[in-house]
């Protein structure tokens, strides 16, 4: 089930970090996308915060997945905030 993979994606990120694998835009974007598919908008936003803290670049794919996650969760204010952030 695609929607159930978000928790696995988050565990993988933790395991990668523990193994000293550098987390980058691609790895984070995949996890954000998994959260989006699983309807986990809060987890997706948490990953964006984590990316910013780690100075990992957020790209269009990352933002799009996070906006979609917020939309699916009915979090329109968060989705609009991300769109404004993405445009700046």
DSSP file (Angstrom, degrees, kcal/mol; ACC not computed):
  #  RESIDUE AA STRUCTURE BP1 BP2  ACC     N-H-->O    O-->H-N    N-H-->O    O-->H-N    TCO  KAPPA ALPHA  PHI   PSI    X-CA   Y-CA   Z-CA
    1    1 A X    >         0   0    0      0, 0.0     3,-0.9     0, 0.0     4,-0.2   0.000 360.0 360.0 360.0 120.2    0.0    0.0    0.0
    2    2 A X  G >   +     0   0    0      1,-0.2     3,-1.7     2,-0.2     4,-0.2   0.893 360.0  57.0 -59.9 -43.3    1.6    3.3   -1.1
    3    3 A X  G >  S+     0   0    0      1,-0.3     3,-0.6     2,-0.1    -1,-0.2   0.707 101.2  58.4 -64.7 -19.9    0.0    5.4    1.5
    4    4 A X  G <  S+     0   0    0     -3,-0.9     4,-0.4     1,-0.2     3,-0.3   0.382  84.6  81.3 -90.8   4.7    1.5    3.3    4.3
    5    5 A X  G <>  +     0   0    0     -3,-1.7     4,-2.4     1,-0.2    -1,-0.2   0.544  64.7  88.1 -87.8  -7.3    5.1    3.8    3.3
    6    6 A X  H <> S+     0   0    0     -3,-0.6     4,-2.2    28,-0.4    -1,-0.2   0.899  88.3  49.2 -62.2 -40.8    5.6    7.2    4.9
    7    7 A X  H  > S+     0   0    0     -3,-0.3     4,-2.1     1,-0.2    -1,-0.2   0.876 110.9  50.8 -66.7 -35.6    6.6    5.7    8.3
    8    8 A X  H  > S+     0   0    0     -4,-0.4     4,-2.4     2,-0.2    -1,-0.2   0.908 108.9  51.9 -65.2 -41.6    9.1    3.4    6.5
    9    9 A X  H  X S+     0   0    0     -4,-2.4     4,-1.9     1,-0.2    -2,-0.2   0.899 110.0  48.7 -61.9 -41.3   10.5    6.4    4.6
   10   10 A X  H  X S+     0   0    0     -4,-2.2     4,-1.9     2,-0.2    -1,-0.2   0.897 110.6  50.6 -67.5 -39.5   11.0    8.3    7.9
   11   11 A X  H  X S+     0   0    0     -4,-2.1     4,-2.6     1,-0.2    -2,-0.2   0.903 107.9  54.0 -63.0 -39.8   12.7    5.4    9.5
   12   12 A X  H  X S+     0   0    0     -4,-2.4     4,-2.9     1,-0.2    -1,-0.2   0.901 105.4  53.1 -61.6 -40.6   15.0    5.1    6.5
   13   13 A X  H  X S+     0   0    0     -4,-1.9     4,-2.5     2,-0.2    -1,-0.2   0.924 110.6  47.4 -59.9 -43.7   16.1    8.7    6.9
   14   14 A X  H  X S+     0   0    0     -4,-1.9     4,-2.4     1,-0.2    -2,-0.2   0.922 112.9  48.5 -63.6 -44.2   17.0    8.1   10.5
   15   15 A X  H  X S+     0   0    0     -4,-2.6     4,-1.7     2,-0.2    -2,-0.2   0.899 111.0  50.7 -63.2 -40.9   18.9    5.0    9.6
   16   16 A X  H  <>S+     0   0    0     -4,-2.9     5,-3.0     2,-0.2    -2,-0.2   0.930 111.4  47.5 -62.6 -45.2   20.8    6.8    6.9
   17   17 A X  H ><5S+     0   0    0     -4,-2.5     3,-1.6     1,-0.2    -2,-0.2   0.901 110.3  52.7 -62.7 -40.4   21.7    9.6    9.2
   18   18 A X  H 3<5S+     0   0    0     -4,-2.4    -1,-0.2     1,-0.3    -2,-0.2   0.823 108.1  51.3 -63.8 -30.9   22.8    7.1   11.8
   19   19 A X  T 3<5S-     0   0    0     -4,-1.7    -1,-0.3    -5,-0.2    -2,-0.2   0.300 119.8-113.1 -88.4   9.4   25.0    5.4    9.2
   20   20 A X  T < 5 +     0   0    0     -3,-1.6     2,-0.5     1,-0.3    -3,-0.2   0.789  63.0 154.7  62.8  30.6   26.5    8.9    8.4
   21   21 A X      < -     0   0    0     -5,-3.0     2,-0.4    -6,-0.2    -1,-0.3  -0.774  50.4-114.2 -85.2 130.6   25.0    8.9    4.9
   22   22 A X        -     0   0    0     -2,-0.5     2,-0.4    -3,-0.1    -5,-0.1  -0.511  25.2-141.4 -70.3 122.4   24.6   12.5    3.8
   23   23 A X        +     0   0    0     -2,-0.4     2,-0.2     4,-0.1    -1,-0.1  -0.704  30.5 174.5 -83.3 132.5   20.9   13.4    3.5
   24   24 A X     >  -     0   0    0     -2,-0.4     4,-2.6    32,-0.1     5,-0.3  -0.607  48.3 -77.8-128.7-172.7   20.2   15.6    0.5
   25   25 A X  H  > S+     0   0    0      1,-0.2     4,-2.5    -2,-0.2     5,-0.2   0.872 126.3  51.1 -57.4 -39.7   17.4   17.2   -1.4
   26   26 A X  H  > S+     0   0    0      2,-0.2     4,-2.1     1,-0.2    -1,-0.2   0.930 111.4  45.0 -67.8 -46.1   16.6   13.9   -3.2
   27   27 A X  H  > S+     0   0    0      1,-0.2     4,-1.7     2,-0.2    -2,-0.2   0.928 117.3  44.7 -66.3 -43.6   16.4   11.8    0.0
   28   28 A X  H  X S+     0   0    0     -4,-2.6     4,-2.8     1,-0.2     5,-0.2   0.916 111.4  53.5 -65.4 -41.9   14.3   14.4    1.8
   29   29 A X  H  X S+     0   0    0     -4,-2.5     4,-2.6    -5,-0.3    -1,-0.2   0.886 106.8  52.5 -61.4 -38.3   12.1   15.0   -1.2
   30   30 A X  H  X S+     0   0    0     -4,-2.1     4,-2.0     2,-0.2    -1,-0.2   0.904 111.5  46.4 -62.7 -40.6   11.4   11.2   -1.4
   31   31 A X  H  X S+     0   0    0     -4,-1.7     4,-2.2     2,-0.2    -2,-0.2   0.900 111.8  50.2 -69.3 -40.7   10.4   11.2    2.3
   32   32 A X  H  X S+     0   0    0     -4,-2.8     4,-2.3     1,-0.2    -2,-0.2   0.916 110.8  50.7 -61.6 -42.3    8.2   14.3    1.9
   33   33 A X  H  X S+     0   0    0     -4,-2.6     4,-2.4     2,-0.2    -2,-0.2   0.890 108.4  51.3 -62.8 -40.7    6.5   12.7   -1.1
   34   34 A X  H  X S+     0   0    0     -4,-2.0     4,-1.6     2,-0.2   -28,-0.4   0.897 110.1  49.8 -63.5 -39.9    5.9    9.5    0.9
   35   35 A X  H  <>S+     0   0    0     -4,-2.2     5,-3.1     2,-0.2     4,-0.3   0.895 109.1  52.5 -64.8 -39.6    4.3   11.6    3.6
   36   36 A X  H ><5S+     0   0    0     -4,-2.3     3,-1.4     1,-0.2    -2,-0.2   0.935 109.3  48.5 -60.4 -47.3    2.2   13.4    1.0
   37   37 A X  H 3<5S+     0   0    0     -4,-2.4    -1,-0.2     1,-0.3    -2,-0.2   0.806 112.9  49.1 -64.6 -29.2    0.9   10.0   -0.3
   38   38 A X  T 3<5S-     0   0    0     -4,-1.6    -1,-0.3    -5,-0.2    -2,-0.2   0.389 114.5-115.7 -91.6   3.6    0.2    8.9    3.2
   39   39 A X  T < 5 +     0   0    0     -3,-1.4     2,-1.0    -4,-0.3     3,-0.2   0.765  68.9 141.3  71.3  24.5   -1.7   12.0    4.1
   40   40 A X     >< +     0   0    0     -5,-3.1     4,-2.1     1,-0.2     3,-0.2  -0.582  12.0 159.6-100.9  69.9    0.8   13.0    6.7
   41   41 A X  H  > S+     0   0    0     -2,-1.0     4,-2.4    28,-0.4     5,-0.2   0.861  73.1  54.1 -62.1 -37.0    1.0   16.8    6.2
   42   42 A X  H  > S+     0   0    0     -3,-0.2     4,-1.9     1,-0.2    -1,-0.2   0.883 109.3  47.7 -67.0 -37.6    2.4   17.5    9.6
   43   43 A X  H  > S+     0   0    0      2,-0.2     4,-1.9     1,-0.2    -1,-0.2   0.891 110.3  53.2 -67.1 -39.4    5.3   15.0    9.0
   44   44 A X  H  X S+     0   0    0     -4,-2.1     4,-1.6     1,-0.2    -2,-0.2   0.924 110.1  46.8 -61.8 -44.6    5.9   16.6    5.6
   45   45 A X  H  X S+     0   0    0     -4,-2.4     4,-2.0     1,-0.2    -1,-0.2   0.872 108.5  56.4 -65.9 -35.6    6.2   20.0    7.2
   46   46 A X  H  X S+     0   0    0     -4,-1.9     4,-2.3     1,-0.2    -1,-0.2   0.877 104.9  52.2 -61.8 -37.2    8.5   18.7    9.9
   47   47 A X  H  X S+     0   0    0     -4,-1.9     4,-2.7     2,-0.2    -1,-0.2   0.870 105.8  54.2 -67.7 -35.7   10.8   17.4    7.2
   48   48 A X  H  X S+     0   0    0     -4,-1.6     4,-2.3     2,-0.2    -2,-0.2   0.915 109.5  47.9 -63.4 -41.2   10.9   20.9    5.6
   49   49 A X  H  X S+     0   0    0     -4,-2.0     4,-2.4     2,-0.2    -2,-0.2   0.919 111.8  50.2 -62.8 -43.5   11.9   22.3    8.9
   50   50 A X  H  X S+     0   0    0     -4,-2.3     4,-2.0     1,-0.2    -2,-0.2   0.903 109.4  51.4 -61.4 -42.0   14.6   19.6    9.3
   51   51 A X  H  <>S+     0   0    0     -4,-2.7     5,-3.0     1,-0.2     4,-0.3   0.930 110.3  48.3 -61.0 -46.1   15.9   20.4    5.8
   52   52 A X  H ><5S+     0   0    0     -4,-2.3     3,-1.2     1,-0.2    -2,-0.2   0.908 110.9  50.9 -62.4 -41.8   16.2   24.1    6.6
   53   53 A X  H 3<5S+     0   0    0     -4,-2.4    -1,-0.2     1,-0.3    -2,-0.2   0.851 112.6  46.4 -63.1 -34.5   18.0   23.3    9.8
   54   54 A X  T 3<5S-     0   0    0     -4,-2.0    -1,-0.3    -5,-0.2    -2,-0.2   0.378 114.1-119.0 -89.1   4.1   20.4   21.1    8.0
   55   55 A X  T < 5 +     0   0    0     -3,-1.2     2,-0.5    -4,-0.3    -3,-0.2   0.868  59.7 154.5  58.5  39.7   20.9   23.7    5.2
   56   56 A X      < -     0   0    0     -5,-3.0    -1,-0.2    -6,-0.1     2,-0.1  -0.853  48.0-111.6 -97.4 132.3   19.6   21.3    2.6
   57   57 A X        -     0   0    0     -2,-0.5     2,-0.5    -3,-0.1    -5,-0.0  -0.397  21.7-142.8 -67.9 132.8   18.1   23.0   -0.4
   58   58 A X        -     0   0    0     -2,-0.1     2,-0.2     4,-0.1    -1,-0.1  -0.837  24.9-170.3 -92.0 130.2   14.3   22.8   -0.9
   59   59 A X     >  -     0   0    0     -2,-0.5     4,-2.6   -34,-0.1     5,-0.2  -0.528  40.3 -87.6-113.9-176.5   13.4   22.5   -4.6
   60   60 A X  H  > S+     0   0    0      1,-0.2     4,-2.8     2,-0.2     5,-0.2   0.868 125.9  52.8 -59.6 -38.6   10.2   22.6   -6.6
   61   61 A X  H  > S+     0   0    0      2,-0.2     4,-2.2     1,-0.2    -1,-0.2   0.922 110.3  47.7 -64.2 -44.0    9.6   18.9   -6.1
   62   62 A X  H  > S+     0   0    0      1,-0.2     4,-2.1     2,-0.2    -2,-0.2   0.947 115.1  44.7 -61.3 -50.2   10.0   19.2   -2.3
   63   63 A X  H  X S+     0   0    0     -4,-2.6     4,-3.1     1,-0.2     5,-0.2   0.914 111.6  53.1 -62.1 -43.4    7.6   22.1   -2.1
   64   64 A X  H  X S+     0   0    0     -4,-2.8     4,-2.4    -5,-0.2    -1,-0.2   0.910 109.9  47.4 -60.7 -43.1    5.1   20.6   -4.4
   65   65 A X  H  X S+     0   0    0     -4,-2.2     4,-2.2     2,-0.2    -1,-0.2   0.903 114.0  47.6 -65.0 -40.4    4.9   17.4   -2.4
   66   66 A X  H  X S+     0   0    0     -4,-2.1     4,-2.3     2,-0.2    -2,-0.2   0.908 111.8  49.4 -67.9 -41.5    4.5   19.4    0.9
   67   67 A X  H  X S+     0   0    0     -4,-3.1     4,-2.5     1,-0.2    -2,-0.2   0.923 112.1  49.2 -61.8 -43.6    1.8   21.7   -0.7
   68   68 A X  H  X S+     0   0    0     -4,-2.4     4,-2.6    -5,-0.2    -2,-0.2   0.884 108.9  52.5 -63.5 -39.5   -0.1   18.6   -1.9
   69   69 A X  H  X S+     0   0    0     -4,-2.2     4,-1.5     2,-0.2   -28,-0.4   0.917 111.0  47.1 -62.4 -42.8    0.2   17.0    1.6
   70   70 A X  H  <>S+     0   0    0     -4,-2.3     5,-3.1     2,-0.2     4,-0.3   0.902 111.3  51.5 -65.0 -41.1   -1.3   20.1    3.2
   71   71 A X  H ><5S+     0   0    0     -4,-2.5     3,-1.4     1,-0.2    -2,-0.2   0.929 109.6  49.2 -61.3 -46.1   -4.0   20.2    0.6
   72   72 A X  H 3<5S+     0   0    0     -4,-2.6    -1,-0.2     1,-0.3    -2,-0.2   0.806 112.2  49.5 -64.6 -28.8   -5.0   16.6    1.2
   73   73 A X  T 3<5S-     0   0    0     -4,-1.5    -1,-0.3    -5,-0.2    -2,-0.2   0.380 115.9-114.4 -90.6   4.2   -5.0   17.3    5.0
   74   74 A X  T < 5S+     0   0    0     -3,-1.4     2,-1.2    -4,-0.3     3,-0.2   0.715  71.9 138.9  72.0  20.1   -7.2   20.4    4.5
   75   75 A X     >< +     0   0    0     -5,-3.1     4,-2.2     1,-0.2     3,-0.2  -0.544  13.7 157.6 -97.0  67.8   -4.4   22.7    5.7
   76   76 A X  H  >  +     0   0    0     -2,-1.2     4,-2.7     1,-0.2     5,-0.2   0.847  69.1  56.6 -65.5 -35.6   -4.9   25.5    3.2
   77   77 A X  H  > S+     0   0    0     -3,-0.2     4,-2.0     1,-0.2    -1,-0.2   0.907 110.3  45.6 -62.3 -40.1   -3.2   28.1    5.3
   78   78 A X  H  > S+     0   0    0     -3,-0.2     4,-2.3     2,-0.2    -2,-0.2   0.898 111.5  52.2 -68.0 -40.5   -0.1   26.0    5.4
   79   79 A X  H  X S+     0   0    0     -4,-2.2     4,-2.1     1,-0.2    -2,-0.2   0.923 111.2  46.9 -62.2 -44.1   -0.3   25.3    1.7
   80   80 A X  H  X S+     0   0    0     -4,-2.7     4,-2.3     1,-0.2    -1,-0.2   0.891 109.5  54.0 -65.2 -39.1   -0.6   29.0    0.9
   81   81 A X  H  X S+     0   0    0     -4,-2.0     4,-2.5    -5,-0.2    -1,-0.2   0.909 109.5  48.5 -60.7 -41.6    2.3   29.8    3.2
   82   82 A X  H  X S+     0   0    0     -4,-2.3     4,-2.9     2,-0.2    -2,-0.2   0.896 108.9  52.7 -65.9 -40.3    4.5   27.3    1.4
   83   83 A X  H  X S+     0   0    0     -4,-2.1     4,-1.7     2,-0.2    -2,-0.2   0.908 111.4  46.4 -62.3 -41.5    3.5   28.7   -2.0
   84   84 A X  H  X S+     0   0    0     -4,-2.3     4,-1.0     2,-0.2    -2,-0.2   0.925 113.5  49.2 -65.0 -44.3    4.5   32.2   -0.8
   85   85 A X  H >< S+     0   0    0     -4,-2.5     3,-0.5     1,-0.2    -2,-0.2   0.897 110.0  51.4 -60.8 -41.5    7.8   30.8    0.6
   86   86 A X  H 3< S+     0   0    0     -4,-2.9    -1,-0.2     1,-0.2    -2,-0.2   0.855 107.8  52.7 -65.0 -35.5    8.5   29.0   -2.6
   87   87 A X  H 3<        0   0    0     -4,-1.7    -1,-0.2     1,-0.2    -2,-0.2   0.703 360.0 360.0 -74.8 -19.4    7.9   32.1   -4.7
   88   88 A X    <<        0   0    0     -4,-1.0    -1,-0.2    -3,-0.5    -2,-0.2   0.481 360.0 360.0 -89.8 360.0   10.4   34.2   -2.6
